[in-house]
Amino acid sequence: MATATVVAAGTKARTEQGSGIRPSGWIGFLFIAPNLLGVIAFTLIPLISVVVLAFTDWNLVSGLGGITFNGIDNFVAIARDPGFWHAIGLTLVYVVVSVPLTVVLGLALGIALNRPLPGRAVLRAIFFLPYIVNVVAIGMTWLMLMNPKAGLVNQVLDAFGVQPGWFASSHWALPALIVMAVWGGVGYCSLIYLSALQDAPRQLYEAADIDGASAWSKFRVITWPSLLPTTIFLLVTLIIGASQGFGLIALITAGGPGDATTTISYYMYQTGFQFYRFGYASAIGLVTFVGVLVLTLLTWRAQRGRALND
């Protein structure tokens, strides 16, 4: 009886192996299916659609039947579009100012939080809070703080004889958005840096202390090289995030006053969803994607061989 059971089990195992299908393997696919379907529906299909539509002339009002292939006409139009280049210039200013400030202040805050301070865990949570708060709440709060007449910020600056118009001024609207971006990202950067600082090689600091190295020498020779991969990661993610910045602009300024805050992401939105030129908007999105990708690769390549572990 036992021999028959063993033979039957062996036959069943050979049958399963011969079919090439393990019943338990489908369980893994079932677990990842919801996320996989989400990626396909909301990332892969839209990405392919943008690439295809970039080579078409399509006004949304005309329906799907109005899609016509126009080759590279959209890209030629982009090269001659002053609105596009204006938006690119504003985006570059926004990125070049906000990203380094966020990284530098985040590094300083991360180093401060790495010290044995009382209530350090609470401080970490407080500084990280702006990064996870809803964008609408952030926008409404800063609108009140930067109100030109009754805002707390201008009441403080009034003591120095400065009264910026902030979101009501074409000169101050973009700096106001930069201040908000830095405020929202510093806490995130500080926690990432704090994690990297806690993994820094302790033995190198001990050797530096024995040699009598100054705090600046230890930072320059040990801390900064060990943090370089983390810095590059933050630069890449912040550059991508800043180039895609849309929520606060749409909520507070709508690209104004005039076109003072019309960054490339908002210009693309205007082209597609206000003027219904989906083909041209897709071409703008594709050009932006390629530009950010090239910038990301250059930034990543710049740090190769310079990290402490390399």
C-alpha positions as a LaTeX table, in Angstrom:
\begin{tabular}{lrrr}
\hline
Residue & $x$ (\AA) & $y$ (\AA) & $z$ (\AA) \\
\hline
Met1 & 0.00 & 0.00 & 0.00 \\
Ala2 & 2.82 & 2.38 & 0.92 \\
Thr3 & 4.66 & 1.53 & $-2.28$ \\
Ala4 & 1.57 & 2.39 & $-4.35$ \\
Thr5 & 1.26 & 5.75 & $-2.58$ \\
Val6 & 4.90 & 6.61 & $-3.29$ \\
Val7 & 4.54 & 5.63 & $-6.94$ \\
Ala8 & 1.38 & 7.73 & $-7.28$ \\
Ala9 & 3.09 & 10.76 & $-5.70$ \\
Gly10 & 6.07 & 10.37 & $-8.01$ \\
Thr11 & 3.82 & 10.14 & $-11.03$ \\
Lys12 & 1.96 & 13.32 & $-9.99$ \\
Ala13 & 5.24 & 15.20 & $-9.48$ \\
Arg14 & 6.53 & 14.12 & $-12.90$ \\
Thr15 & 3.26 & 15.19 & $-14.46$ \\
Glu16 & 3.49 & 18.67 & $-12.91$ \\
Gln17 & 7.14 & 19.02 & $-13.96$ \\
Gly18 & 6.37 & 17.83 & $-17.47$ \\
Ser19 & 3.61 & 20.40 & $-17.90$ \\
Gly20 & 6.05 & 23.19 & $-17.02$ \\
Ile21 & 3.46 & 24.82 & $-14.77$ \\
Arg22 & 3.70 & 24.97 & $-11.03$ \\
Pro23 & 0.27 & 25.66 & $-9.53$ \\
Ser24 & 1.82 & 27.59 & $-6.66$ \\
Gly25 & 3.58 & 29.92 & $-9.12$ \\
Trp26 & 0.31 & 31.54 & $-10.12$ \\
Ile27 & $-0.17$ & 32.78 & $-6.57$ \\
Gly28 & 2.73 & 35.20 & $-7.01$ \\
Phe29 & 1.23 & 36.58 & $-10.21$ \\
Leu30 & $-2.09$ & 37.08 & $-8.44$ \\
Phe31 & $-0.37$ & 39.15 & $-5.74$ \\
Ile32 & 1.39 & 41.46 & $-8.21$ \\
Ala33 & $-1.51$ & 41.62 & $-10.68$ \\
Pro34 & $-3.19$ & 44.74 & $-9.16$ \\
Asn35 & 0.04 & 46.74 & $-9.18$ \\
Leu36 & 1.01 & 45.40 & $-12.60$ \\
Leu37 & $-2.34$ & 46.38 & $-14.07$ \\
Gly38 & $-1.99$ & 49.82 & $-12.51$ \\
Val39 & 1.45 & 50.31 & $-14.04$ \\
Ile40 & 0.20 & 49.19 & $-17.44$ \\
Ala41 & $-2.95$ & 51.32 & $-17.33$ \\
Phe42 & $-1.54$ & 54.50 & $-15.80$ \\
Thr43 & 2.13 & 54.49 & $-16.84$ \\
Leu44 & 2.91 & 52.27 & $-19.81$ \\
Ile45 & $-0.16$ & 53.02 & $-21.96$ \\
Pro46 & $-0.02$ & 56.82 & $-21.37$ \\
Leu47 & 3.72 & 56.83 & $-22.13$ \\
Ile48 & 3.20 & 54.99 & $-25.42$ \\
Ser49 & 0.26 & 57.26 & $-26.23$ \\
Val50 & 2.38 & 60.39 & $-25.70$ \\
Val51 & 5.06 & 59.08 & $-28.05$ \\
Val52 & 2.48 & 58.28 & $-30.74$ \\
Leu53 & 0.49 & 61.51 & $-30.33$ \\
Ala54 & 3.66 & 63.60 & $-30.49$ \\
Phe55 & 3.77 & 62.93 & $-34.22$ \\
Thr56 & 0.13 & 63.85 & $-34.83$ \\
Asp57 & $-2.05$ & 66.91 & $-35.11$ \\
Trp58 & $-5.00$ & 66.29 & $-32.82$ \\
Asn59 & $-7.52$ & 68.73 & $-31.44$ \\
Leu60 & $-9.48$ & 67.00 & $-28.69$ \\
Val61 & $-12.72$ & 68.61 & $-29.83$ \\
Ser62 & $-12.51$ & 66.77 & $-33.17$ \\
Gly63 & $-12.59$ & 63.36 & $-31.46$ \\
Leu64 & $-10.48$ & 60.32 & $-32.29$ \\
Gly65 & $-11.37$ & 60.69 & $-35.96$ \\
Gly66 & $-9.54$ & 64.00 & $-36.05$ \\
Ile67 & $-6.12$ & 62.47 & $-35.37$ \\
Thr68 & $-3.83$ & 63.10 & $-38.36$ \\
Phe69 & $-0.16$ & 62.18 & $-38.69$ \\
Asn70 & 2.05 & 65.23 & $-39.29$ \\
Gly71 & 5.57 & 63.81 & $-38.90$ \\
Ile72 & 7.98 & 66.12 & $-37.08$ \\
Asp73 & 5.91 & 69.29 & $-37.59$ \\
Asn74 & 5.22 & 69.54 & $-33.84$ \\
Phe75 & 8.92 & 69.47 & $-33.02$ \\
Val76 & 9.69 & 72.09 & $-35.66$ \\
Ala77 & 6.95 & 74.27 & $-34.14$ \\
Ile78 & 8.43 & 73.76 & $-30.66$ \\
Ala79 & 11.81 & 75.03 & $-31.85$ \\
Arg80 & 10.12 & 78.22 & $-33.07$ \\
Asp81 & 7.72 & 78.66 & $-30.15$ \\
Pro82 & 8.71 & 81.59 & $-27.88$ \\
Gly83 & 6.21 & 80.44 & $-25.26$ \\
Phe84 & 7.96 & 77.09 & $-24.99$ \\
Trp85 & 11.39 & 78.65 & $-24.54$ \\
His86 & 10.02 & 81.11 & $-22.00$ \\
Ala87 & 8.58 & 78.20 & $-20.02$ \\
Ile88 & 11.90 & 76.34 & $-20.30$ \\
Gly89 & 13.75 & 79.39 & $-18.97$ \\
Leu90 & 11.42 & 79.72 & $-15.98$ \\
Thr91 & 11.71 & 76.01 & $-15.27$ \\
Leu92 & 15.51 & 76.19 & $-15.34$ \\
Val93 & 15.48 & 79.12 & $-12.91$ \\
Tyr94 & 13.08 & 77.24 & $-10.66$ \\
Val95 & 15.23 & 74.09 & $-10.73$ \\
Val96 & 18.66 & 75.76 & $-10.51$ \\
Val97 & 17.66 & 77.85 & $-7.48$ \\
Ser98 & 15.33 & 75.52 & $-5.55$ \\
Val99 & 17.21 & 72.21 & $-5.88$ \\
Pro100 & 20.66 & 73.34 & $-4.59$ \\
Leu101 & 19.04 & 75.31 & $-1.76$ \\
Thr102 & 16.98 & 72.30 & $-0.75$ \\
Val103 & 20.01 & 70.00 & $-0.80$ \\
Val104 & 22.29 & 72.37 & 1.12 \\
Leu105 & 19.72 & 73.18 & 3.81 \\
Gly106 & 18.72 & 69.52 & 4.02 \\
Leu107 & 22.36 & 68.54 & 4.55 \\
Ala108 & 22.82 & 71.14 & 7.28 \\
Leu109 & 19.62 & 70.03 & 9.00 \\
Gly110 & 20.57 & 66.36 & 8.67 \\
Ile111 & 23.96 & 67.00 & 10.30 \\
Ala112 & 22.25 & 68.92 & 13.10 \\
Leu113 & 19.72 & 66.12 & 13.70 \\
Asn114 & 22.55 & 63.57 & 13.76 \\
Arg115 & 23.74 & 65.02 & 17.05 \\
Pro116 & 22.38 & 63.81 & 20.43 \\
Leu117 & 19.68 & 66.46 & 20.76 \\
Pro118 & 16.76 & 66.23 & 23.21 \\
Gly119 & 13.53 & 65.33 & 21.44 \\
Arg120 & 15.38 & 64.41 & 18.25 \\
Ala121 & 12.69 & 61.94 & 17.11 \\
Val122 & 10.00 & 64.61 & 17.47 \\
Leu123 & 12.10 & 67.13 & 15.54 \\
Arg124 & 12.56 & 64.64 & 12.70 \\
Ala125 & 8.81 & 64.16 & 12.43 \\
Ile126 & 8.17 & 67.92 & 12.51 \\
Phe127 & 10.68 & 68.67 & 9.77 \\
Phe128 & 9.41 & 65.81 & 7.60 \\
Leu129 & 5.76 & 66.85 & 7.98 \\
Pro130 & 5.71 & 69.46 & 5.15 \\
Tyr131 & 6.77 & 66.78 & 2.66 \\
Ile132 & 3.68 & 64.64 & 3.30 \\
Val133 & 1.06 & 67.36 & 3.84 \\
Asn134 & $-1.57$ & 67.78 & 1.13 \\
Val135 & $-0.59$ & 70.32 & $-1.53$ \\
Val136 & $-3.89$ & 72.20 & $-1.12$ \\
Ala137 & $-3.26$ & 72.72 & 2.60 \\
Ile138 & 0.28 & 73.91 & 1.85 \\
Gly139 & $-0.95$ & 76.32 & $-0.82$ \\
Met140 & $-3.68$ & 77.83 & 1.34 \\
Thr141 & $-1.29$ & 78.24 & 4.27 \\
Trp142 & 1.33 & 80.05 & 2.20 \\
Leu143 & $-1.31$ & 82.21 & 0.54 \\
Met144 & $-2.24$ & 83.53 & 3.98 \\
Leu145 & 1.37 & 83.86 & 5.13 \\
Met146 & 2.37 & 85.75 & 1.96 \\
Asn147 & $-0.65$ & 87.98 & 1.70 \\
Pro148 & 0.84 & 91.35 & 0.61 \\
Lys149 & $-1.25$ & 93.33 & 3.10 \\
Ala150 & $-2.06$ & 91.09 & 6.05 \\
Gly151 & 0.40 & 88.20 & 5.74 \\
Leu152 & 2.76 & 87.35 & 8.58 \\
Val153 & 5.78 & 87.27 & 6.26 \\
Asn154 & 5.27 & 90.85 & 5.08 \\
Gln155 & 4.61 & 92.04 & 8.61 \\
Val156 & 8.06 & 90.78 & 9.57 \\
Leu157 & 9.71 & 92.15 & 6.42 \\
Asp158 & 8.06 & 95.51 & 6.97 \\
Ala159 & 10.54 & 96.11 & 9.79 \\
Phe160 & 13.29 & 96.07 & 7.13 \\
Gly161 & 11.36 & 98.29 & 4.73 \\
Val162 & 10.59 & 95.45 & 2.30 \\
Gln163 & 7.06 & 94.75 & 1.05 \\
Pro164 & 7.09 & 92.08 & $-1.69$ \\
Gly165 & 3.91 & 91.53 & $-3.66$ \\
Trp166 & 4.55 & 87.75 & $-3.73$ \\
Phe167 & 1.89 & 85.97 & $-5.78$ \\
Ala168 & 0.33 & 89.24 & $-6.92$ \\
Ser169 & 3.62 & 90.43 & $-8.45$ \\
Ser170 & 5.18 & 89.15 & $-11.65$ \\
His171 & 8.63 & 89.72 & $-10.11$ \\
Trp172 & 7.97 & 87.93 & $-6.81$ \\
Ala173 & 5.63 & 85.08 & $-7.77$ \\
Leu174 & 8.37 & 82.69 & $-8.90$ \\
Pro175 & 10.60 & 83.39 & $-5.86$ \\
Ala176 & 7.57 & 82.71 & $-3.66$ \\
Leu177 & 7.09 & 79.32 & $-5.33$ \\
Ile178 & 10.79 & 78.59 & $-4.85$ \\
Val179 & 10.52 & 79.39 & $-1.14$ \\
Met180 & 7.58 & 76.98 & $-0.88$ \\
Ala181 & 9.45 & 74.25 & $-2.76$ \\
Val182 & 12.52 & 74.57 & $-0.53$ \\
Trp183 & 10.39 & 74.60 & 2.62 \\
Gly184 & 8.60 & 71.45 & 1.51 \\
Gly185 & 11.71 & 69.51 & 0.49 \\
Val186 & 14.24 & 70.32 & 3.21 \\
Gly187 & 12.75 & 67.87 & 5.71 \\
Tyr188 & 12.79 & 65.03 & 3.18 \\
Cys189 & 16.44 & 65.71 & 2.29 \\
Ser190 & 17.44 & 65.94 & 5.93 \\
Leu191 & 16.04 & 62.49 & 6.74 \\
Ile192 & 17.73 & 60.92 & 3.71 \\
Tyr193 & 21.01 & 62.53 & 4.72 \\
Leu194 & 20.50 & 61.49 & 8.34 \\
Ser195 & 20.15 & 57.87 & 7.28 \\
Ala196 & 23.36 & 58.12 & 5.23 \\
Leu197 & 25.24 & 59.83 & 8.06 \\
Gln198 & 24.37 & 57.04 & 10.45 \\
Asp199 & 25.89 & 54.54 & 7.99 \\
Ala200 & 29.13 & 56.53 & 7.60 \\
Pro201 & 32.31 & 54.56 & 8.51 \\
Arg202 & 32.95 & 55.20 & 12.20 \\
Gln203 & 36.52 & 53.90 & 12.06 \\
Leu204 & 37.55 & 56.68 & 9.68 \\
Tyr205 & 36.27 & 59.33 & 12.10 \\
Glu206 & 38.12 & 57.64 & 14.96 \\
Ala207 & 41.33 & 57.64 & 12.93 \\
Ala208 & 40.82 & 61.30 & 12.05 \\
Asp209 & 40.32 & 62.16 & 15.75 \\
Ile210 & 43.57 & 60.41 & 16.60 \\
Asp211 & 45.36 & 62.43 & 13.90 \\
Gly212 & 43.85 & 65.65 & 15.29 \\
Ala213 & 41.83 & 66.49 & 12.18 \\
Ser214 & 39.54 & 69.50 & 12.37 \\
Ala215 & 35.77 & 69.29 & 11.93 \\
Trp216 & 36.03 & 70.83 & 8.46 \\
Ser217 & 38.75 & 68.36 & 7.43 \\
Lys218 & 36.62 & 65.42 & 8.56 \\
Phe219 & 33.65 & 66.76 & 6.64 \\
Arg220 & 35.67 & 67.38 & 3.48 \\
Val221 & 37.62 & 64.11 & 3.47 \\
Ile222 & 35.18 & 61.64 & 5.07 \\
Thr223 & 31.64 & 62.94 & 5.37 \\
Trp224 & 31.16 & 64.54 & 1.97 \\
Pro225 & 32.64 & 61.66 & $-0.10$ \\
Ser226 & 30.52 & 59.17 & 1.83 \\
Leu227 & 27.41 & 61.29 & 1.20 \\
Leu228 & 28.07 & 61.81 & $-2.52$ \\
Pro229 & 25.87 & 58.91 & $-3.74$ \\
Thr230 & 23.06 & 60.16 & $-1.50$ \\
Thr231 & 23.53 & 63.69 & $-2.83$ \\
Ile232 & 23.33 & 62.51 & $-6.43$ \\
Phe233 & 20.18 & 60.54 & $-5.63$ \\
Leu234 & 18.61 & 63.65 & $-4.09$ \\
Leu235 & 19.68 & 65.85 & $-6.98$ \\
Val236 & 18.17 & 63.47 & $-9.52$ \\
Thr237 & 14.87 & 63.05 & $-7.68$ \\
Leu238 & 14.55 & 66.77 & $-6.90$ \\
Ile239 & 15.36 & 67.79 & $-10.48$ \\
Ile240 & 12.70 & 65.42 & $-11.79$ \\
Gly241 & 10.19 & 66.62 & $-9.21$ \\
Ala242 & 10.91 & 70.31 & $-9.82$ \\
Ser243 & 10.64 & 69.93 & $-13.60$ \\
Gln244 & 7.23 & 68.32 & $-13.09$ \\
Gly245 & 6.02 & 70.86 & $-10.51$ \\
Phe246 & 2.38 & 71.59 & $-11.24$ \\
Gly247 & 0.10 & 71.43 & $-8.20$ \\
Leu248 & 1.04 & 74.64 & $-6.41$ \\
Ile249 & 1.26 & 76.59 & $-9.68$ \\
Ala250 & $-2.20$ & 75.46 & $-10.76$ \\
Leu251 & $-3.64$ & 76.12 & $-7.32$ \\
Ile252 & $-2.10$ & 79.50 & $-6.52$ \\
Thr253 & $-0.92$ & 81.36 & $-9.63$ \\
Ala254 & $-2.37$ & 79.52 & $-12.67$ \\
Gly255 & 0.82 & 80.46 & $-14.49$ \\
Gly256 & 0.49 & 84.14 & $-13.67$ \\
Pro257 & 0.59 & 86.99 & $-13.09$ \\
Gly258 & 0.79 & 87.11 & $-16.87$ \\
Asp259 & 3.09 & 84.19 & $-17.64$ \\
Ala260 & 5.52 & 84.82 & $-14.76$ \\
Thr261 & 5.12 & 81.29 & $-13.35$ \\
Thr262 & 4.28 & 79.35 & $-16.51$ \\
Thr263 & 6.80 & 76.55 & $-16.15$ \\
Ile264 & 7.07 & 73.80 & $-18.75$ \\
Ser265 & 4.68 & 71.48 & $-16.93$ \\
Tyr266 & 1.99 & 74.16 & $-16.70$ \\
Tyr267 & 2.60 & 75.24 & $-20.31$ \\
Met268 & 2.07 & 71.65 & $-21.40$ \\
Tyr269 & $-1.16$ & 71.53 & $-19.38$ \\
Gln270 & $-2.38$ & 74.77 & $-20.96$ \\
Thr271 & $-1.62$ & 73.51 & $-24.45$ \\
Gly272 & $-3.39$ & 70.21 & $-23.94$ \\
Phe273 & $-6.30$ & 70.93 & $-21.62$ \\
Gln274 & $-7.07$ & 74.59 & $-22.29$ \\
Phe275 & $-6.30$ & 74.85 & $-26.01$ \\
Tyr276 & $-7.01$ & 71.13 & $-26.72$ \\
Arg277 & $-3.85$ & 70.70 & $-28.83$ \\
Phe278 & $-3.08$ & 67.22 & $-27.59$ \\
Gly279 & $-0.58$ & 66.40 & $-30.33$ \\
Tyr280 & 1.50 & 69.50 & $-29.67$ \\
Ala281 & 1.25 & 69.03 & $-25.90$ \\
Ser282 & 2.46 & 65.44 & $-26.29$ \\
Ala283 & 5.45 & 66.66 & $-28.30$ \\
Ile284 & 6.27 & 69.14 & $-25.52$ \\
Gly285 & 6.03 & 66.34 & $-22.97$ \\
Leu286 & 8.31 & 64.09 & $-25.02$ \\
Val287 & 10.93 & 66.82 & $-25.44$ \\
Thr288 & 10.79 & 67.55 & $-21.72$ \\
Phe289 & 11.14 & 63.86 & $-20.89$ \\
Val290 & 14.22 & 63.51 & $-23.10$ \\
Gly291 & 15.76 & 66.68 & $-21.64$ \\
Val292 & 15.25 & 65.57 & $-18.04$ \\
Leu293 & 16.55 & 62.09 & $-18.88$ \\
Val294 & 19.75 & 63.50 & $-20.39$ \\
Leu295 & 20.25 & 65.83 & $-17.42$ \\
Thr296 & 19.70 & 62.94 & $-15.03$ \\
Leu297 & 22.23 & 60.73 & $-16.81$ \\
Leu298 & 24.82 & 63.52 & $-16.84$ \\
Thr299 & 24.29 & 64.16 & $-13.13$ \\
Trp300 & 24.61 & 60.46 & $-12.35$ \\
Arg301 & 27.72 & 60.08 & $-14.47$ \\
Ala302 & 29.39 & 63.10 & $-12.85$ \\
Gln303 & 29.70 & 61.30 & $-9.50$ \\
Arg304 & 31.22 & 58.07 & $-10.80$ \\
Gly305 & 34.55 & 57.35 & $-9.14$ \\
Arg306 & 34.23 & 60.18 & $-6.61$ \\
Ala307 & 32.35 & 58.45 & $-3.83$ \\
Leu308 & 34.20 & 57.21 & $-0.75$ \\
Asn309 & 33.47 & 53.56 & $-1.56$ \\
Asp310 & 34.54 & 53.79 & $-5.23$ \\
\hline
\end{tabular}
